[in-house]
Every structure is written in C-alpha cells, then in structure tokens.
C-alpha cells in the first residue's frame, strides 16, 4: 500500500497525489487521512481566529514573525487532529457511509429466541437498489458457491438470504464499539459459540412488546467465514433438514427456514422468495 507522507496534506499539497494513490488501494485509509486533514484545516482556522481576537499588532510584528506563527499554528493543528473520538472520526464515518464503504446503522430486529438470527420487522419490504445489489451478488458469489458445495443449497438462495438480512450489504451488523462483525446472516452467539462476538443494541419483541436490549452476535474475520459458518449451521442442525431437502425450490427453501424458526417475521418466507427471484435475475444479467 502506498504510504502517505507524514507532512500534513493541509499544508503540503504534494501529499495529495499520494492520497489519490492510496484511495485506489485502500479507500478507508484514504478517507481517514482526508478526514484528519479536514479537521486540521478547521483547527488551523480556529487558532487563527483565537490569535486575532487575543493579540493586537505591535512593533515586533513582521513578515518573519507572521510566517513563524502560521507555521506553529499549522503544526499545532496537525498535532491536535486525528485523535480518537474527535472531529476526524465523525467526518470519516460520514464519508465512508456516503461512499458506500461502511454500512449504516443496524436495522431494528425482533427474534425472541436468542439463538435465532436477526429478522426484518413484519410488513417491511425494502426497495432493492439495483446497482449495489448487483455488486453484492458479484462480491459474494464465490463464497456462496463454496457454501453450496458443502450443503447442496443453491448459491443464489444463500446470496439472497444474506442480502435480505443485510439490506444488500448496506446494514451489516456493527458492534457498539464500531467493529464490523462480517456477519451476513444475523446469527447470534449462543451458549456454545466460542468465537469472537460483537455487542449490538437491537429491538427485541419479548412477550409481544418491543424492547431495546443488548445482544451478542457472532463475529468473523471475513464475509467468507460468515458463509462457511452459515453452511455449517444448516448442515449440522437437524432443525434445518427441510431446508437442505428443498433442492432448487426457492419457495420450499424459504418456507423451510421459517418453519424451522430461523425468523419470527410472519412474512419472512414470502419476502425471501422475492429476494431470491431478484438475485436469480441479477445473476442472469451478469452471465
């Protein structure tokens, strides 16, 4: 990965080219650096305003002292920028979401059984963003095909389910500390899960009433691991035998998941069937 010069981009325009190169290889790193420089510019202007308000012109003021003061302000602004929890973090998160590099807030969820995955609220039918949906299918096709080889479940069905659970990748499960779980199927960390987890505040329906609770969800090092773990869950759990037996029948697959208790949304099967149809259409368009 191309490194960005230590000299602040806010005061050295030569670093812009390095930032452009980095953005092509590591967009998130480039966004974070750009956010830091925005904060540095802001802090520099703030220091100028403070000096202008507190100091008056005197005999010792000349071009050399002005230049020295400006350089000192630039250095101070650069030192104060990029701190954890500062303005740069806020700017970076906003830029990442606008650029599609980071998912938005996690959607409301309502599984009552803590061993079950996240589900969509009843009656919600999100619009499908065609471009990002096609990119989602292309991005995860290889992992889905690997899961198909282990389970016999068509890759398109699993792609559709992960798309339904994450809003085509726009609403992945993000921990309260900002950690991305890479959990595409909304699988919670039950008592037997020994891997990493993220804590997430979700809306749960307990006794018919919506309540905000903190739940632990499985976390993976990659999306590929998420597909692999989902395949293991389907294959090893007897409750999902009907899902494995559905073959290429999309409706039977979706209904099998609902009957097995994968989701509490009464419309889950019909919604998932529609997303499967969309996924198949997108795959035909990419062929």
Protein Blocks (a to p, Z undefined) as FASTA:
>chain_A
ZZddfbdfklmmklmmmmmmmmmmmmmlmmmmmmmmmmmmmmmmmmmmmmmmmpccdfkl
cfklmmmmmmmmmmmmmmmgoiehiaklmmmmmmmmmnopaccdddddfbfblkbccddd
ehiacdddfklmmmmmmmmmmmmmmmmmmnopafklmmmmmmmmnonopacccdfkopaf
kianopacdfklcbdcddddddddeehiacdddddddddfbfklmmmmmmmmmmmmmklm
mmmmnmmafklmmmmmmmnopamcfklmmmmmmmmmmmmmmmmmmZZ
